[in-house]
Amino acid sequence: MSSPAVPGLALQGDASASSQKIARAAAVLAALQTALFLVPMAMLGQAIGWPASLRLPATEALPLIAGQANAVLIGYGAYLIVSLALIPLALVLRAWLAAKGVIGWHSDAAAFVGAGAGLFKMLGIVRWLSVMPMLAAEYKAADQSARQTIELGYRTINAYAGAVGELLGVQILSGIWLAAIGFALRQAGKSWLGLGGIVLGAMFLATALRVAFPVAALIQSAAVPVALVWFVGLAVMLWRDGRA
């Protein structure tokens, strides 16, 4: 005769399995933040000198985009996926933290801010997949007077979408999210990874000061590679947790 199942143990087993699935899902999404970001770094860096090309005047940037249209589409397409992947990562991390007992308005707010960062980054990137290639193609075929109008359109769109994508998405909201997740990770017992998130968040927030202090842009040069390493560390931790 088989012994009857114990409801409490069954529920604990289901909860453990669910927690492991959440951890593995978060690990994959965290790994994508680094793996896919290497695509625009390599492709756009070689094709148009990205990210320095973001600061080029229209007279230099538009011919570059027109001459490297396929590389721009592939590179920014990968960057778009990176940004979109941040939205589910922020939400899944909230679920993982809850499974670790980190529950409260601060973890809810962190998930909201992280999802917002992914959304704003995506809104900034879309211009490179739609309107900028169109302007570049028209610029190539236009006469001098028409080119001046296209250059004005490029500067206007770049100023607005750059503020949405870079200032709000990459620097301010991502910085707040990273710092908040860092504090939450420390609450979950991941002290060093949490400290790294706090420092990284502070670096991205400091980069936003370049609006008033251009020298602050130098911080982003260090923050980006540090972020790539931190996301790898986060992915490894989560994957191990999902297999425990």
Buried (B, 14 or more C-beta within 10 A) or exposed (E): EEEEEEEEEEEEEEEEEEBBEBBBBBBBBBBBBBBBBEBBBBBBBEBBBBBEBBEBEBEEBBBBBBEBBEBBBBBBBBBBBBBBBBBBBBBBBBBBBBBBEBEEEBBEBBBBBBBBBBBBBBBBBBBBBEBBBEBBBBBBEBEEEEBEEBBEBBEEBBEEBBBBBBBBBBBBBBBBBBBBBBBBBBBBEBEEBBBBBBBBBBBBBBBBBBEEEEEBEEBBEEBBEBBBEBBBBBBBBBBEBBEE
